[in-house]
Amino acid sequence: MWEENNKKTVDLFMAGKYEEALASGTQALEEAEKEFGPDHPNVARSLNNLAEIYRAQARFDDANPLWVRALAIREKSLGPNDPDVATSLNNIAGAYFEQGKFNEAEQLIRRSIGVLEKALGRFHPDVATAHNNMAAVQRAAGKFPAAKPSYERALEILEKHHGPDHAQVGTALNNLAGLYDSQQRYQEAIPLYRRALEIAEKSFGDNNPHVASSLNNLAGALIGAKKYDEAEPLLKRSQEIVDKTFGPTHPYAITSLENIADYYEVAGKTDELEMIRQRIEDSKQRGNG
């Protein structure tokens, strides 16, 4: 009975039916406590499910005590160095991050990294994910010097685990490049974006939205470095991919056109800017028509 209601809760949550999911999740929690006892790992799973539903509604005051109880259950029933303990720590850290409580989030993620390294080894992909989460928190807090080694550690792990051309390595390269980009360190960002683009092309093919995103990232850094002639063909290629994939009136296609418009404005290409603005307006009208 618990397993059925637990699955139902997850399905309702994924469908965005939060009130129904809360009712189902509450029932599943009661069933777990009755069937397994108050300190069983399945109770922690139900608590986490309920907490995630509250989190999706930004009801952090309701979610937090559930996460804290789930963490206590897992530490007691599974031991302090089980991967599920790290999951609970990351759940709470994620909520703190969303509330802007960066120091609290950083402390919990640091603890989760220690747990994962003991449980899974220092070069497991889950450890890389935790380092990436740490970097995101540090970056949001404006701790750029601290975020850099966190991103680099995630990249190192993924390269060792998957090899240098894996899609997850490309994501890690984009993350590190984005850190440099946000500090206007374009010359350091550009080679990382170039490599991420090569990986995306190998992993997904030449005409995939992931490639379009990588093209835009690289173009943005080139524009920042005032390498306008190199940026323009990348933006146009990205636009072609998005048009083919989603159609010219899709919001992604319009956003891509707006990126080109921003480029023309920065580069001082007024005639081209006027033409692309007209194209954007036409695409929006057709999309609404």
Backbone torsions as a table, in degrees:
resi	resn	phi	psi	omega
1	MET	NA	-44.6	-179.7
2	TRP	-62.0	-45.7	-177.7
3	GLU	-58.0	-40.9	-179.3
4	GLU	-64.8	-46.6	-179.7
5	ASN	-70.0	-32.2	177.4
6	ASN	-63.6	-46.0	177.8
7	LYS	-63.4	-41.6	178.5
8	LYS	-59.9	-41.0	179.0
9	THR	-60.8	-46.0	-179.8
10	VAL	-63.1	-43.9	-179.1
11	ASP	-62.6	-42.8	179.0
12	LEU	-65.1	-40.1	178.6
13	PHE	-62.9	-45.5	-179.6
14	MET	-64.3	-27.4	178.1
15	ALA	-83.6	-1.0	179.4
16	GLY	78.4	14.1	-179.8
17	LYS	-94.2	76.2	-167.8
18	TYR	-67.7	-42.0	-178.2
19	GLU	-65.5	-41.7	176.7
20	GLU	-65.9	-37.9	178.8
21	ALA	-65.2	-38.9	178.0
22	LEU	-62.9	-43.3	179.3
23	ALA	-63.0	-45.2	179.5
24	SER	-66.1	-41.8	-179.5
25	GLY	-65.9	-38.0	177.1
26	THR	-63.9	-41.4	178.0
27	GLN	-65.3	-41.6	179.3
28	ALA	-63.3	-38.7	177.7
29	LEU	-63.2	-45.4	178.9
30	GLU	-60.8	-41.4	179.5
31	GLU	-65.8	-40.2	179.6
32	ALA	-64.0	-43.5	180.0
33	GLU	-63.7	-40.3	-178.8
34	LYS	-71.3	-41.9	-174.2
35	GLU	-80.1	-38.2	-171.9
36	PHE	-111.6	-15.1	-173.8
37	GLY	97.5	159.8	-170.0
38	PRO	-70.9	-15.6	-174.6
39	ASP	-115.2	25.9	-179.3
40	HIS	-88.6	147.8	178.3
41	PRO	-55.8	-30.2	178.2
42	ASN	-67.2	-29.1	173.6
43	VAL	-65.7	-41.1	177.6
44	ALA	-61.8	-39.0	177.8
45	ARG	-61.9	-44.1	178.9
46	SER	-64.8	-40.2	177.5
47	LEU	-61.3	-43.5	178.8
48	ASN	-63.2	-40.7	178.7
49	ASN	-59.9	-46.5	178.9
50	LEU	-62.5	-42.3	-179.2
51	ALA	-62.4	-39.9	179.6
52	GLU	-65.0	-35.2	177.4
53	ILE	-65.6	-43.9	177.0
54	TYR	-63.7	-39.2	-179.7
55	ARG	-61.1	-40.9	-179.6
56	ALA	-62.1	-22.3	178.5
57	GLN	-101.1	9.1	-178.2
58	ALA	59.6	29.7	178.1
59	ARG	-96.2	68.7	-172.0
60	PHE	-68.8	-32.6	178.7
61	ASP	-63.7	-30.1	176.2
62	ASP	-80.4	-35.0	-175.5
63	ALA	-75.7	-39.9	-169.6
64	ASN	-57.9	-48.7	-179.4
65	PRO	-62.5	-27.5	177.3
66	LEU	-69.5	-43.7	177.4
67	TRP	-62.8	-42.2	-178.9
68	VAL	-63.4	-41.6	178.4
69	ARG	-67.0	-40.4	178.0
70	ALA	-60.8	-41.8	178.2
71	LEU	-61.5	-44.9	-179.7
72	ALA	-62.1	-41.1	179.1
73	ILE	-63.2	-45.3	-177.9
74	ARG	-66.6	-40.0	178.2
75	GLU	-63.0	-38.7	-178.0
76	LYS	-74.4	-43.1	-172.8
77	SER	-88.4	-28.9	-174.9
78	LEU	-110.7	-15.3	-175.8
79	GLY	97.2	158.6	-172.0
80	PRO	-72.7	-13.5	-175.6
81	ASN	-115.7	28.6	176.5
82	ASP	-86.3	144.0	178.6
83	PRO	-55.6	-30.8	178.0
84	ASP	-66.1	-28.5	174.3
85	VAL	-65.4	-42.8	177.1
86	ALA	-61.7	-38.5	177.4
87	THR	-60.2	-44.8	178.3
88	SER	-62.4	-41.9	178.4
89	LEU	-61.5	-41.8	179.2
90	ASN	-67.6	-35.2	177.1
91	ASN	-60.6	-47.2	-180.0
92	ILE	-65.9	-41.3	178.8
93	ALA	-60.9	-40.6	178.8
94	GLY	-60.8	-39.6	177.9
95	ALA	-66.6	-41.8	176.4
96	TYR	-61.0	-41.6	179.0
97	PHE	-58.6	-46.6	-178.9
98	GLU	-64.7	-24.8	178.6
99	GLN	-92.4	1.5	-179.4
100	GLY	78.7	15.7	178.9
101	LYS	-93.3	73.0	-168.3
102	PHE	-70.6	-37.8	-178.9
103	ASN	-64.5	-43.6	178.4
104	GLU	-63.1	-41.5	178.9
105	ALA	-62.7	-43.5	-178.2
106	GLU	-61.3	-41.3	179.6
107	GLN	-62.2	-42.5	-179.0
108	LEU	-69.1	-40.2	179.0
109	ILE	-66.5	-38.5	177.7
110	ARG	-60.3	-41.1	177.6
111	ARG	-65.9	-40.3	-179.7
112	SER	-64.8	-34.7	177.5
113	ILE	-62.3	-43.3	178.0
114	GLY	-61.0	-41.9	178.7
115	VAL	-63.2	-47.6	-176.6
116	LEU	-66.0	-38.7	179.0
117	GLU	-63.9	-38.8	177.8
118	LYS	-69.1	-39.5	-174.3
119	ALA	-80.5	-37.6	-169.2
120	LEU	-118.5	-13.9	-175.7
121	GLY	100.3	157.7	-171.3
122	ARG	-72.5	-17.2	-175.5
123	PHE	-116.1	29.8	175.4
124	HIS	-83.6	143.8	179.6
125	PRO	-57.0	-30.9	178.1
126	ASP	-65.1	-30.9	175.9
127	VAL	-67.9	-39.5	176.7
128	ALA	-61.0	-42.7	178.5
129	THR	-59.9	-41.9	-179.9
130	ALA	-65.1	-40.6	176.7
131	HIS	-64.4	-37.8	177.7
132	ASN	-64.8	-41.0	176.1
133	ASN	-61.3	-40.8	177.6
134	MET	-60.6	-45.7	-179.7
135	ALA	-61.3	-40.1	180.0
136	ALA	-62.8	-40.3	178.0
137	VAL	-66.0	-46.6	-178.8
138	GLN	-63.5	-38.8	178.7
139	ARG	-65.4	-44.3	179.6
140	ALA	-62.5	-31.0	179.4
141	ALA	-83.0	-0.3	-179.2
142	GLY	80.4	13.9	-179.8
143	LYS	-91.8	66.7	-174.0
144	PHE	-63.3	-42.1	178.1
145	PRO	-61.2	-32.4	178.5
146	ALA	-77.3	-33.8	-178.3
147	ALA	-67.3	-33.8	-176.3
148	LYS	-57.3	-54.3	179.4
149	PRO	-64.8	-26.6	176.7
150	SER	-67.4	-45.5	176.1
151	TYR	-63.8	-41.0	-178.9
152	GLU	-65.1	-37.3	178.2
153	ARG	-66.3	-42.4	176.5
154	ALA	-59.5	-43.5	179.0
155	LEU	-63.0	-44.4	179.9
156	GLU	-58.7	-44.8	-178.6
157	ILE	-63.6	-46.5	-176.0
158	LEU	-66.9	-38.3	177.1
159	GLU	-63.3	-40.8	-179.4
160	LYS	-70.5	-39.1	-175.6
161	HIS	-77.5	-44.7	-172.6
162	HIS	-101.8	-19.3	-170.2
163	GLY	98.0	165.2	-169.2
164	PRO	-74.7	-13.3	-173.5
165	ASP	-114.1	20.1	-179.1
166	HIS	-79.6	150.5	-179.0
167	ALA	-58.9	-36.5	179.5
168	GLN	-67.3	-30.2	173.9
169	VAL	-65.0	-40.3	176.2
170	GLY	-59.4	-41.7	177.5
171	THR	-62.2	-43.4	179.9
172	ALA	-63.9	-38.5	176.3
173	LEU	-63.3	-42.3	177.0
174	ASN	-61.6	-38.9	-179.9
175	ASN	-63.6	-46.8	179.8
176	LEU	-65.6	-42.5	177.2
177	ALA	-61.6	-39.0	179.1
178	GLY	-61.9	-34.6	176.1
179	LEU	-63.0	-46.6	177.5
180	TYR	-63.3	-41.6	-179.3
181	ASP	-58.0	-44.0	-177.4
182	SER	-66.7	-17.8	177.2
183	GLN	-101.4	9.1	-178.3
184	GLN	61.5	29.2	176.2
185	ARG	-96.0	65.4	-169.2
186	TYR	-66.8	-36.0	-178.0
187	GLN	-64.4	-28.9	176.5
188	GLU	-82.6	-30.2	-179.6
189	ALA	-74.0	-37.0	-171.0
190	ILE	-57.6	-49.8	-178.7
191	PRO	-64.7	-30.5	177.4
192	LEU	-69.8	-42.8	176.5
193	TYR	-63.0	-37.5	179.1
194	ARG	-62.6	-44.7	-179.4
195	ARG	-66.8	-40.0	177.6
196	ALA	-61.3	-38.6	177.5
197	LEU	-63.5	-44.1	178.5
198	GLU	-59.9	-41.7	179.3
199	ILE	-65.6	-42.4	179.2
200	ALA	-60.8	-41.5	179.5
201	GLU	-64.7	-40.3	178.4
202	LYS	-69.1	-38.3	-173.6
203	SER	-79.4	-36.9	-169.8
204	PHE	-118.7	-10.5	-174.2
205	GLY	94.1	165.4	-171.4
206	ASP	-70.5	-23.1	-170.7
207	ASN	-117.5	38.8	-178.6
208	ASN	-101.9	147.3	177.5
209	PRO	-55.9	-30.3	176.1
210	HIS	-61.7	-37.9	178.0
211	VAL	-67.1	-42.1	177.6
212	ALA	-58.0	-42.6	178.8
213	SER	-63.5	-42.9	178.6
214	SER	-64.4	-38.7	176.8
215	LEU	-60.7	-43.6	179.2
216	ASN	-64.3	-40.7	179.2
217	ASN	-60.9	-48.4	-179.4
218	LEU	-63.7	-43.1	179.3
219	ALA	-60.3	-40.7	179.9
220	GLY	-60.9	-42.0	178.5
221	ALA	-68.0	-38.7	177.7
222	LEU	-63.5	-39.3	177.0
223	ILE	-63.6	-42.8	177.6
224	GLY	-58.8	-34.6	178.8
225	ALA	-86.2	5.3	179.2
226	LYS	64.7	28.3	175.0
227	LYS	-97.5	68.3	-169.3
228	TYR	-66.1	-39.7	-177.2
229	ASP	-64.6	-30.1	178.1
230	GLU	-77.6	-29.8	-174.9
231	ALA	-76.2	-38.3	-172.0
232	GLU	-57.7	-48.9	-179.8
233	PRO	-64.1	-28.7	177.8
234	LEU	-68.1	-42.9	178.6
235	LEU	-64.1	-40.1	-179.5
236	LYS	-68.3	-39.1	177.6
237	ARG	-65.4	-41.0	177.0
238	SER	-59.6	-42.8	179.6
239	GLN	-60.8	-42.4	179.9
240	GLU	-62.0	-41.5	179.8
241	ILE	-63.6	-45.6	-178.2
242	VAL	-65.5	-41.3	176.9
243	ASP	-58.3	-46.3	-178.7
244	LYS	-66.2	-37.4	-174.1
245	THR	-78.9	-44.4	-171.0
246	PHE	-113.5	-16.3	-174.5
247	GLY	96.6	151.1	-172.0
248	PRO	-70.2	-14.3	-179.4
249	THR	-102.0	1.1	179.7
250	HIS	-68.4	147.0	178.5
251	PRO	-53.4	-36.3	177.5
252	TYR	-62.4	-39.8	179.7
253	ALA	-66.2	-39.8	179.0
254	ILE	-66.5	-41.6	176.7
255	THR	-60.0	-40.5	178.6
256	SER	-63.2	-41.3	176.0
257	LEU	-63.2	-38.8	179.4
258	GLU	-65.2	-33.2	174.8
259	ASN	-63.4	-40.0	177.7
260	ILE	-66.1	-39.5	178.5
261	ALA	-61.9	-42.4	177.8
262	ASP	-60.5	-40.1	178.4
263	TYR	-62.5	-48.1	-179.0
264	TYR	-60.2	-36.8	180.0
265	GLU	-66.5	-46.2	-179.6
266	VAL	-65.4	-39.4	-177.6
267	ALA	-79.0	-6.2	178.4
268	GLY	74.4	26.0	179.6
269	LYS	-94.3	82.3	-169.9
270	THR	-68.2	-38.7	-179.7
271	ASP	-64.8	-45.9	179.1
272	GLU	-64.3	-37.0	179.4
273	LEU	-61.2	-44.6	-180.0
274	GLU	-62.9	-40.3	-179.6
275	MET	-66.5	-42.0	-177.2
276	ILE	-71.5	-33.3	176.5
277	ARG	-64.6	-38.1	176.7
278	GLN	-65.9	-39.4	178.0
279	ARG	-64.3	-38.7	177.4
280	ILE	-62.1	-45.2	-179.4
281	GLU	-62.9	-42.4	179.0
282	ASP	-62.9	-42.4	-179.6
283	SER	-64.2	-39.9	179.1
284	LYS	-65.5	-41.8	179.7
285	GLN	-65.0	-41.6	178.4
286	ARG	-67.1	-34.5	178.2
287	GLY	-68.4	-29.0	179.6
288	ASN	-90.9	-9.9	-173.3
289	GLY	-83.0	NA	NA
